Amino acid sequence: MAMTALTLTTEQLWLLGGVALALVAAGVVALAAGRGRGRG
């Protein structure tokens, strides 16, 4: 599977999207947890 650089397949786009969503979700959870601890 020799792929040249800068070539994105649909699977790679889905993977990148999934990783981005996971990072955003983790950030939101971290912010929510931080706010909860600060108020509590």
C-alpha positions, 0 to 999 in steps of 0.5 A, spaced: 500 500 500 504 505 497 501 511 498 504 518 496 503 524 500 498 529 500 493 524 498 487 523 502 482 517 501 475 517 503 477 513 509 482 517 511 477 523 511 473 519 516 478 517 520 481 525 521 473 527 522 473 522 527 479 524 531 477 531 530 470 529 534 474 525 539 478 531 541 473 536 541 468 532 545 474 530 550 475 538 550 468 539 552 468 534 557 474 537 560 471 544 560 465 541 563 469 537 569 473 543 570 467 548 571 463 543 575 469 542 580 470 549 581 463 551 583 462 545 587 
